[in-house]
């Protein structure tokens, strides 16, 4: 079974949509102009302040969406050069960043899972094994997401393109439909389990969510190196603990009406039968996936970095015909990510280089100065975490707040690698809160199985449980690893 998210092009000709677009654009331009003409504070270079104006306008533009994210990013790049804030070479420097190409190439590789059907086969295998009970079925769906997460950097593609169609088909098979009073039979529970599981799997690998490498890159500018293996090992124990506990919590506080689901297991076996034996392309895709995992974990020992590994994997898929160059060119999400990622990394880099981030760090440090880091850092994490109620994008949140909070965390005495990793994990876990805070959220919420108020209170409950698990279980694990 092969499924993709289909996006509907905006109706640009509709007067109300045009008015909304122009209003959003006016807000972005007005905000940039306002910050630009405010005198730079003492100790901040004018160029740094002007870059801040462009950066803030870009982030607000990403949130308000007068244009697609990539278009906003390109406008921001152009603005830095045309105003003389940066040279053109500086403005385009983000496109030469290896971390950016890692995530872009990972998008291409993820297309192989969908095109070959390997992703669906893995999902049906888990459903066949674990699908006799509703709780087991939820673990099967989450296990599918977990297995695919290292190689599919779009959490929306995993949750919406592979897992959601399975949830929808299963719910329908058991007569659970939104809007007719049957949603709670099984559909509502599975939607929440799939969503909250995706939140956790996104936190477990550097390549599981598009903004994770952005966080790693921002950390590297502070001389904190986060490798693929370091991220995965640090997230392994608290991540597995959360994946075990969260479905049980949902089963307790948001139970399905149907507890036995033998039909789901039989349906999965039937689908596997229809798919037939594993095809040549699937075997190649599986071999490339295993090669990527091995080199991402151990590549540093052989002098092979993560981006090089990804390029090698893509080269094998192209050479063997599993992917064609047309497949690569048609992967719009990857090229879009290249543009906005390059723009944000470039701006964040020069905000740090021009001294603005250190200036902000010094100011915030004064507010928490004198407090032991074991107290100050959890407080900073909580502020960073729950401020996500204000964001409709994980990327926007990471871009605007990660570097500043990391700088302050290190300044108050938090071990640098620990601070960088925990804030990176939080940059995924906070997406559990709302129906708009991440890419998968509106896809799954839009199915209509879960009411808005229920989505929010469950999100708040799960957020607290995840925080407890990752700070206590994770804290002990990170102690064993020597991170603090």
N, C-alpha and C positions, 0 to 999 in steps of 0.2 A: 504494500500500500504506500503510495507516494502522495504527500500532501504538502502544500505550500500556503503561506498566508497570502491572500489576495488583497491588495490595497486598491481603494477606489480613488480615482483622481478627483481633486477638489473641483467643484463647479465654479470656476473662476468667473463665469459670466453672470452669476446670480448677484443682484445688487446688494443684498444684505451681506453676503460673503465678501464682496469687494469693500463695502463700508467697514467691515470688521478688520479686514487686512490693512486698509489705509489707517485706521485708528491705531492698530497695533504698531504699525511702522512709525506713525507720528510719535507714539510714546517712546519708542526706541531712540529715535533721533533727538527728541527733546531731552531725554535722560543723558545721552552722550554729550549734548551741547552744554547742559547744566554742569555736569562734572568737569568738562573741558575748561570752562571759563571760571570755575572756582579756583582761587589761588592755591597752588600746591602747599601743603603743610611744611613747616620747617623740617629740614632734613630729608625731604623728598625731591628728587630731580623733576623738573617740569616734564621731561619726556616720559618718566615713569608715571606721572599723574595723567598725562594725555593717553598713554597706553591703557591705564586703568579705565578711563572713560570709554575707550573702544571695547575693551574686554567686558565691562559691565553691560554695555549695549548689546554685545554679541550674545551674552548669556541670557539677557532679558528677551532678545529676539528668538533664541532657541525655545524659551518658555512660551512666549506669546504666539510664535509661529506665523508671522505675516508672510513668510516664505518658507520653503523647506529648509531643514537644518543645514544642508550642504551649501545652499545659496546664501544663507545668513553668514556662514563661515567664510565664504569667498568674499563677500562684501566687507567683512571684518579685516581680512588679509589686505584687500585693496585699500581700506581706510588707513591702515598702519603705514603703508608706503606712500600714498598720495599726500598725506599730511606731513610727511617727513619725520614721523615718530620713529620709524625704523627704515633702514635701507631695503631695497627690493630683495636683495639676497637674504637679509635677515628675515623679512616677511615670509619668504618661501622656504626657510630652513627646515620647517617641520616636515616637509615631504621627504627629506633625506634621513628620517629617523627610523632606526631598525625596529624599535618597539611598535611603531605604527604599522610597519609592513608585516610584523608578526600577526597582528589581529586581522589585517586585511587578507592575507593569504589563508588564515584559518577560516575565514568566511568561504573562500573558494573550496577549501577542502571539505567543509561541512556540506556543500552542495553534493559531494560524492555520496554521503550517507543517504540523502533524499533521492537522488537520481537512481542509484543502484537498488534502492529498497532495503538496504541493510539496516537502516534506522528502524523501519517498520518491523522487519523480521525480529530484531532484538526486542522490540516492544511486545510482539506477540508471544515470543518465547517466555518472557517474564509473566505475561498474563496467563499463559497456559499452565505455568508452574504454580503461581500464587493466586490465581483468580477464582478459587472456589468459595471464598468469603469476601465480603465487601472490603474489610480491613486489609486482607491479603492483596486484593486487587489494587488498593491504593498504594501499597508498598511496591507492587509490580510496576505501576506507572512511574513512581518516584525512582525506582531502580533503573528504568529506561532512561530517565532524565540524567541520572548520575553517570551512567556509562557513556552517554553521548556528550556530556558537559565539557570534557577536556578538549574536544575537537570541534565543537559548535559554539562559537563565541556569541551568537545571538540567542539570548534567553527567550526572546519572542519566537524565534524559529523553532526552538525545542518545545516550549510549552504550547505555542499556538499552532505550529506546523506539523508536529508529530504526536504529541501527547493529547492535545485537545480533540482532534478527530476521533481518537480511540475512546475518550471519555464520552463524547457525544454519541457515538455508535452504541456503546455499552448501555448508557442511560436510556436511549431510545429502545433498545432491545428489551429492557425491563419495564417499559411503559412509564418512564420518568421524563416528563416534559416540562419546560418552564411555562408558567402562566395558566396552567389548568389544574393546579392543586396537587400535582404528582411530583413536583421538583424534588421534594425531600425524600422520596423513596430511595434514591441513590445518586441522582445527578448533582445535587447541591454539595453533598459530602465529597464526591470525587473531584468536583471543580475546585473546592477549597484545598483538598489534599494535593492536587496537581500544582496549584498556584504556590502554596506555602512550601512544598517540596522544591519547586523551581527556585524560590528565593534562596534556599539553603545551598542547593547544588551550584548556584551562581557564585556563591561565596567561597567555594572549595577549590577552585582552580583559577590560575591567572588568565587562562584562555576561555573561561566559561561565561564571561560577560564583557561587553565591549569596553566599558569604562575601567575595568580592572588594570589593563596595561597602562591606561592613562595615570592611574594612581601610582603604579610602579615607576613610571617615568618621572612624575613629580617628585617621588621619593628619591630617585637617583640624582636629581639636581641638588639634593641636600646630602649627596654622597652616601645614601642608604641603598644598598643593592638588594633587590628582591628578585631572586631567580624563580623559574617555574617550579622547581623542586622545593625550594624553601616555602613558597606559598602553599603548595599542596600538602607538604608534611605538617606544617603548622595548623592547617585547617582540617586535617584528617580526623582526629579524635573528636573535637567538638562538633564537626560537621556530621559524622556518623551518629553521634549521640542525638543531635537535633533531628536527623532523619528518622531515627527510631521513635523518639518521644512525640514529635509533633502530630503524626497521624493518630496516635493513641489519644492525645489531648482532644483533637477534633472529633474522634469517635466518641469521646465521653461528653463533650459539651455541645456537639453538633452532630448527633448520631443519624445515620441513615435509617430509613424505614425498613429497607431490605438488608438483611444480614448475610444471607446465603446467596452466592452468585455462581453456582455450578455452570450456568449457561454461558458465562463470560469465558470460562476456561475452555469450554467446548467450542465457542465461537473462534477463539484464538487458534485452537488446533485446526479448525476448518480453514481459517485464513492461511495458516502455514502450509496446509496441504495444497491450497490453491496456488501458493507462491512456488511450490515445487522445490527441488533441491537447490542448494546454494550455487548461484551462478558464478562464472569466472570473475566478473566485475566485482561481485561482493567479496570474494576471497582476496582479490587485490586490495580492495578498500580496507578490509580487516587487517591485512598485512601492513599496509601503510599506516593505519591507525596505531598498531602495536609498535611499529618503528618510531613513530612520533613520540609516543609515551616514553619509550626507552631513552631516546635522545634528549627529550625535554628534561628528563630526570637526571640522566648521567652525562649529557653532552658536554657540560663544563669541564669534565675530566679530560675530554679529548679536544678541547678548544673549539667546540661547535656550539655556537650560541643558539637561542630559541628561534630567532628569525631565520637563520640559515637552515635549521631543521625544517621549518615550515616550508621554505622554498624547495628543499629537496623532496619533501612529500608531495608538493604540488607538481614538481617535475616528473615524478614517477607516475602520478595519475594522468598527466598529459601524454607522457610517452606511451603508456599502455592503452590509451584510448578510453579510460574510465571517464575522464573529463575531456572536453574539447575546448579549444580556444573560444568558441562561441559561448560555451557555458560560463567561462571566466568573464567575458565581456558583458554577459547578460546579468551578472550578479550585482544588481544596482546597489544593494545594501552595503556591499564591500567598498565600492567606489565612493559612495556617500560617506562612509565611515572614514575613508582615507582623507577626504577633504576636511570634515569637521574636526577630526582628530589632529590633523596637522596644524590647523588654525589654533586650536585651543592649547596644544602643547607649545607651539611657538610663542603665543602670548604669555602663557604662564611662565615659560622659561625666561623671557625678558623682563617680566615683572619682578622675578627673583634677582636676575642679573643687575637690573637697574636700581635695586635696593628697596622696592616697595614691600615685598614680603617680609624681609628682615625688620622694616619699620613697623609693620602691623604686629609682628611677633613681639617686638619689644613693648609695644603698647599693651597688648593683651596679657603679656607676662606680668606686667605691673599689677594686674587685677588678681592674679592667682599666685603672685610671688610669696614665698615664705611657707607655702603649703606643700607638704610632702607629696611626691609624685604619685604615690599609691592612693592618695585621695584626689589630687587634682586631675590626674589622667582619667579615672572613671567619670568624673563630673564633665570633663571636656567631651568624652565619648558620648555621654547621654545627651548633651546639648547638640552635638553633631548628628546623633541618631534621630532625635525627635524633631529637629528642624526640617526633616524631610516632609513633614506635613505641608511645608511651604513650596515644595518642588514637584513638578510633573515630569521630571527627568532625572535619572540617576547620573547621567553625564553632566548635566548642568550643576547638580549638587557637588559632584566630585571636582569639577572645574573651578567652581567658585569658592569652595570651603576647605577642600582636603589639604592643600599646601599650607594654608594659614594654621589650621588646627594641628597639623603635624609639626610645624615649626614651634608652636607654643608648647606642645606636648614634650618635645625634646628639650626645650628651654627650661621646663620645670623639673627636668631630671629623669624623664621616662627613657628607658633604653631605646635607642633610635629604631632598631629593627622591629622591636615589639610594637612601638607606636605606629610605625608604618603599616605593619600587617593588620593590627587590630582595627585601625581606621579603614583599611581596605576591606576587611570582612564586614564592618558596619555599613560600608557603602553598598552592600548587597542586602544585608539583613533588614535595613530600614525600609526596603521596598515592600515589606509585608503589611505596612500600615494602611494604605489607601487603595482605592480602585483606579487611581491615575498615576501612581508613583513610579511605575516602571512599564516597559513595553508589554509584557505579558498581561498585566493587570486589566487594562481595558478590553483585551481580547477575551479573557475568561469571564470577566464581569459582564461583558456585553452579551454573553450567552443567555442571561436572564435567570439563571438558576438560583442566584444568591441575592437577597435584598440588600440595598445600600447600607442600611443601619447595621445589618448582620455582618456585612463585609468589614465594616469599620471596627465593631467591637471584637470580632474574631482577630482582626489585624492587631489591635491593641493587646489582646491577651497573648497572642503568639509572640509579639515583639518582646514582652516581658519574659516569657519562658526562654526564648532564644538568648536574650541578654544574660539571664542567669546561667544557662548552660555554657555559653561561650566564655563568660568571665570566670566561672568556677571550674568546670571541667577543662575548658580551654586554658585557663590560668595555670592549673596544675600541670597540664601537658606542656605548656610553654616553659614552665619551670624545669621540667625534665629535659627539654630541648636546649636549655641554657639561654633562653631569650631574656630572662631577668633573674 
